[in-house]
Amino acid sequence: MNAIWAELCEKTQSLATLLKESKEYQQYLKARENLKSQEELAVLLSEFRRKQLNLQVAHIMGQDVAEEDAQVNELYQNLSKSPLVNDFLNAEYCLVRLIETMRDSFGKELELGSDFILPDRTMN
């Protein structure tokens, strides 16, 4: 492993440690523990996420997902009635937004945009 790689790994660890100190991460941990304390709700949320992922995959594969979509929406409606689930999902969303902002900053700094892709001239 070269020196740059080692330093990147070290700085990544430092960044992760700093992230753990953020309000968003602390709220996420608290909401996650609260949700875990209600095992039935945690299992339902896990089931919802699994079904949601399967639904997305089926949709991408061109399958008819109308019935499954209705089931997933019904499950979400039931889950969203729980303040513990809502608190967890909101805390998770805030944490993910923070991480996405960090990722966007990396992308911008490293000029990782797609602006180098030339327009398709056959479309004119």
GROMACS elastic network, one bead per residue, 0.5 to 0.9 nm:
[ bonds ]
;  ai    aj funct       b0    kb
    1     4     6  0.83470   500
    1     5     6  0.63023   500
    1     6     6  0.65802   500
    2     5     6  0.54050   500
    2     6     6  0.62978   500
    2     7     6  0.87452   500
    3     6     6  0.50896   500
    3     7     6  0.61144   500
    3     8     6  0.85570   500
    4     7     6  0.50970   500
    4     8     6  0.60869   500
    4     9     6  0.86086   500
    5     8     6  0.50643   500
    5     9     6  0.62329   500
    5    10     6  0.86301   500
    6     9     6  0.51360   500
    6    10     6  0.61995   500
    6    11     6  0.86638   500
    7    11     6  0.60581   500
    7    12     6  0.83968   500
    8    11     6  0.51348   500
    8    12     6  0.59727   500
    8    13     6  0.85773   500
    9    12     6  0.50401   500
    9    13     6  0.62661   500
    9    14     6  0.86976   500
   10    13     6  0.51881   500
   10    14     6  0.63408   500
   10    15     6  0.86897   500
   11    15     6  0.60350   500
   11    16     6  0.85083   500
   12    16     6  0.61317   500
   12    17     6  0.85737   500
   13    16     6  0.50426   500
   13    17     6  0.61787   500
   13    18     6  0.86188   500
   14    17     6  0.50420   500
   14    18     6  0.61880   500
   14    19     6  0.85540   500
   15    18     6  0.50145   500
   15    19     6  0.60627   500
   15    20     6  0.86191   500
   16    20     6  0.62459   500
   16    21     6  0.88724   500
   17    20     6  0.51419   500
   17    21     6  0.67702   500
   18    21     6  0.52244   500
   18    22     6  0.68376   500
   19    22     6  0.52287   500
   19    23     6  0.87225   500
   19    24     6  0.84128   500
   19    25     6  0.68330   500
   19    98     6  0.89748   500
   19    99     6  0.87301   500
   20    23     6  0.83422   500
   20    24     6  0.84509   500
   20    25     6  0.55975   500
   20    26     6  0.69832   500
   21    24     6  0.84463   500
   21    25     6  0.68643   500
   21    26     6  0.68828   500
   22    25     6  0.53629   500
   22    26     6  0.62997   500
   22    27     6  0.86399   500
   22    95     6  0.89672   500
   23    26     6  0.51240   500
   23    27     6  0.60586   500
   23    28     6  0.84745   500
   23    95     6  0.88453   500
   24    27     6  0.52364   500
   24    28     6  0.61275   500
   24    29     6  0.87283   500
   24    91     6  0.66767   500
   24    92     6  0.81225   500
   24    94     6  0.60564   500
   24    95     6  0.51481   500
   24    96     6  0.88977   500
   24    98     6  0.77117   500
   25    29     6  0.61977   500
   25    30     6  0.86519   500
   25    91     6  0.79027   500
   25    92     6  0.82994   500
   25    94     6  0.84538   500
   25    95     6  0.59467   500
   26    29     6  0.51708   500
   26    30     6  0.62892   500
   26    31     6  0.86379   500
   26    91     6  0.89326   500
   27    30     6  0.51408   500
   27    31     6  0.60719   500
   27    32     6  0.84310   500
   27    87     6  0.89678   500
   27    88     6  0.85333   500
   27    91     6  0.59266   500
   27    92     6  0.84737   500
   27    94     6  0.89947   500
   27    95     6  0.86053   500
   28    31     6  0.51550   500
   28    32     6  0.59540   500
   28    33     6  0.85578   500
   28    87     6  0.86039   500
   28    88     6  0.66001   500
   28    89     6  0.86513   500
   28    90     6  0.83998   500
   28    92     6  0.56838   500
   28    93     6  0.88878   500
   28    94     6  0.82365   500
   28    95     6  0.69825   500
   29    32     6  0.50612   500
   29    33     6  0.61541   500
   29    34     6  0.85652   500
   29    88     6  0.87700   500
   29    91     6  0.84627   500
   30    33     6  0.52267   500
   30    34     6  0.61826   500
   30    35     6  0.86276   500
   30    88     6  0.83861   500
   30    91     6  0.88725   500
   31    34     6  0.50315   500
   31    35     6  0.61213   500
   31    36     6  0.85597   500
   31    84     6  0.71062   500
   31    85     6  0.83006   500
   31    87     6  0.60420   500
   31    89     6  0.84235   500
   31    90     6  0.89475   500
   31    91     6  0.67969   500
   31    92     6  0.85032   500
   32    35     6  0.51006   500
   32    36     6  0.60902   500
   32    37     6  0.86517   500
   32    84     6  0.87582   500
   32    85     6  0.89789   500
   32    87     6  0.87389   500
   32    88     6  0.58978   500
   32    91     6  0.86099   500
   32    92     6  0.86613   500
   33    37     6  0.62583   500
   34    37     6  0.52389   500
   34    38     6  0.71340   500
   34    84     6  0.67338   500
   34    88     6  0.81745   500
   35    38     6  0.54494   500
   35    39     6  0.73120   500
   35    41     6  0.68839   500
   35    42     6  0.59346   500
   35    84     6  0.57278   500
   35    85     6  0.65993   500
   35    87     6  0.86784   500
   35    88     6  0.69365   500
   36    39     6  0.55448   500
   36    40     6  0.86823   500
   36    41     6  0.78702   500
   36    42     6  0.57825   500
   36    43     6  0.88950   500
   37    40     6  0.89200   500
   37    41     6  0.87893   500
   37    42     6  0.82133   500
   38    41     6  0.55369   500
   38    42     6  0.63531   500
   38    43     6  0.88153   500
   38    84     6  0.85967   500
   39    42     6  0.50139   500
   39    43     6  0.61135   500
   39    44     6  0.85762   500
   40    43     6  0.51772   500
   40    44     6  0.62148   500
   40    45     6  0.86831   500
   41    44     6  0.50123   500
   41    45     6  0.61314   500
   41    46     6  0.85241   500
   41    79     6  0.76281   500
   41    82     6  0.83676   500
   41    84     6  0.83797   500
   41    85     6  0.74149   500
   42    45     6  0.51576   500
   42    46     6  0.61678   500
   42    47     6  0.85898   500
   42    85     6  0.81365   500
   43    46     6  0.50227   500
   43    47     6  0.60996   500
   43    48     6  0.85564   500
   44    48     6  0.60675   500
   44    49     6  0.86331   500
   44    75     6  0.81599   500
   44    79     6  0.74905   500
   45    49     6  0.62164   500
   45    50     6  0.85974   500
   45    75     6  0.87303   500
   45    76     6  0.84023   500
   45    79     6  0.70923   500
   45    85     6  0.76895   500
   46    49     6  0.51883   500
   46    50     6  0.62066   500
   46    51     6  0.86239   500
   47    50     6  0.51127   500
   47    51     6  0.61216   500
   47    52     6  0.84429   500
   47    75     6  0.89602   500
   48    51     6  0.51622   500
   48    52     6  0.59600   500
   48    53     6  0.85682   500
   48    72     6  0.65654   500
   48    75     6  0.65420   500
   48    76     6  0.69625   500
   48    79     6  0.86195   500
   49    53     6  0.60910   500
   49    54     6  0.85412   500
   49    72     6  0.89103   500
   50    53     6  0.52114   500
   50    54     6  0.62130   500
   50    55     6  0.85437   500
   51    54     6  0.50409   500
   51    55     6  0.59886   500
   51    56     6  0.85993   500
   51    68     6  0.81381   500
   51    71     6  0.88194   500
   51    72     6  0.65952   500
   52    55     6  0.50118   500
   52    56     6  0.62673   500
   52    57     6  0.87275   500
   52    68     6  0.88920   500
   52    69     6  0.81891   500
   52    72     6  0.64516   500
   53    56     6  0.51137   500
   53    57     6  0.62801   500
   53    58     6  0.86290   500
   54    57     6  0.51189   500
   54    58     6  0.61023   500
   54    59     6  0.85177   500
   55    58     6  0.51012   500
   55    59     6  0.60630   500
   55    60     6  0.85862   500
   55    65     6  0.66761   500
   55    68     6  0.68061   500
   55    69     6  0.69196   500
   55    72     6  0.82979   500
   56    59     6  0.50576   500
   56    60     6  0.61607   500
   56    61     6  0.85986   500
   56    65     6  0.88361   500
   57    60     6  0.51143   500
   57    61     6  0.62320   500
   57    62     6  0.87755   500
   57    63     6  0.88653   500
   58    61     6  0.50293   500
   58    62     6  0.64058   500
   58    63     6  0.53109   500
   58    64     6  0.76269   500
   58    65     6  0.68791   500
   59    62     6  0.50918   500
   59    63     6  0.54357   500
   59    64     6  0.69711   500
   59    65     6  0.63604   500
   60    63     6  0.75142   500
   62    65     6  0.86492   500
   64    67     6  0.80248   500
   64    68     6  0.86787   500
   65    68     6  0.52743   500
   65    69     6  0.57579   500
   65    70     6  0.85390   500
   66    69     6  0.50507   500
   66    70     6  0.63007   500
   66    71     6  0.88064   500
   67    70     6  0.52321   500
   67    71     6  0.64579   500
   67    72     6  0.88090   500
   68    71     6  0.50019   500
   68    72     6  0.61442   500
   68    73     6  0.85231   500
   69    72     6  0.51089   500
   69    73     6  0.60768   500
   69    74     6  0.85205   500
   70    73     6  0.50942   500
   70    74     6  0.61025   500
   70    75     6  0.85804   500
   71    74     6  0.50925   500
   71    75     6  0.61508   500
   71    76     6  0.85775   500
   72    75     6  0.50590   500
   72    76     6  0.61248   500
   72    77     6  0.86060   500
   73    77     6  0.61288   500
   73    78     6  0.86842   500
   74    77     6  0.50500   500
   74    78     6  0.63483   500
   74    79     6  0.86500   500
   75    78     6  0.51994   500
   75    79     6  0.61696   500
   75    80     6  0.85732   500
   76    80     6  0.58926   500
   76    81     6  0.87176   500
   77    80     6  0.52422   500
   77    81     6  0.67700   500
   78    81     6  0.56286   500
   78    82     6  0.77426   500
   79    82     6  0.57741   500
   79    83     6  0.89444   500
   79    85     6  0.65583   500
   79    86     6  0.81061   500
   80    83     6  0.74086   500
   80    84     6  0.89302   500
   80    85     6  0.64703   500
   80    86     6  0.60284   500
   81    84     6  0.89151   500
   81    85     6  0.79373   500
   81    86     6  0.77868   500
   82    85     6  0.53112   500
   82    86     6  0.62804   500
   82    87     6  0.86028   500
   83    87     6  0.59159   500
   83    88     6  0.84507   500
   84    87     6  0.51309   500
   84    88     6  0.61476   500
   84    89     6  0.86174   500
   85    88     6  0.50952   500
   85    89     6  0.60848   500
   85    90     6  0.84779   500
   86    89     6  0.51490   500
   86    90     6  0.59867   500
   86    91     6  0.84315   500
   87    90     6  0.51945   500
   87    91     6  0.60378   500
   87    92     6  0.84573   500
   88    91     6  0.51378   500
   88    92     6  0.59863   500
   88    93     6  0.84569   500
   89    92     6  0.50365   500
   89    93     6  0.60111   500
   89    94     6  0.86450   500
   90    93     6  0.50171   500
   90    94     6  0.62629   500
   90    95     6  0.87043   500
   91    94     6  0.51711   500
   91    95     6  0.62897   500
   91    96     6  0.86272   500
   92    95     6  0.51515   500
   92    96     6  0.61002   500
   92    97     6  0.85490   500
   93    96     6  0.51099   500
   93    97     6  0.60910   500
   93    98     6  0.86521   500
   94    97     6  0.51063   500
   94    98     6  0.63199   500
   94    99     6  0.87863   500
   95    98     6  0.51287   500
   95    99     6  0.63467   500
   95   100     6  0.86067   500
   96    99     6  0.50334   500
   96   100     6  0.59979   500
   96   101     6  0.85022   500
   97   101     6  0.60582   500
   97   102     6  0.85868   500
   98   101     6  0.51038   500
   98   102     6  0.63808   500
   98   103     6  0.87329   500
   99   102     6  0.50405   500
   99   103     6  0.61993   500
   99   104     6  0.85929   500
  100   104     6  0.60044   500
  100   105     6  0.84776   500
  101   104     6  0.50304   500
  101   105     6  0.61696   500
  101   106     6  0.87081   500
  102   105     6  0.50596   500
  102   106     6  0.63769   500
  102   107     6  0.86936   500
  103   106     6  0.50969   500
  103   107     6  0.62007   500
  103   108     6  0.86146   500
  104   108     6  0.60324   500
  104   109     6  0.84636   500
  105   108     6  0.51133   500
  105   109     6  0.60182   500
  105   110     6  0.84189   500
  106   109     6  0.51546   500
  106   110     6  0.59696   500
  106   111     6  0.82470   500
  106   112     6  0.82486   500
  107   110     6  0.51596   500
  107   111     6  0.57312   500
  107   113     6  0.68271   500
  108   112     6  0.63053   500
  108   113     6  0.71274   500
  109   112     6  0.78805   500
  110   113     6  0.85985   500
  111   114     6  0.87728   500
  112   115     6  0.86012   500
  113   116     6  0.74666   500
  114   117     6  0.57456   500
  115   118     6  0.76581   500
  117   120     6  0.88910   500
  118   121     6  0.84481   500
  119   122     6  0.88410   500
  119   123     6  0.85755   500
  120   123     6  0.58688   500
  120   124     6  0.80442   500
  121   124     6  0.59131   500
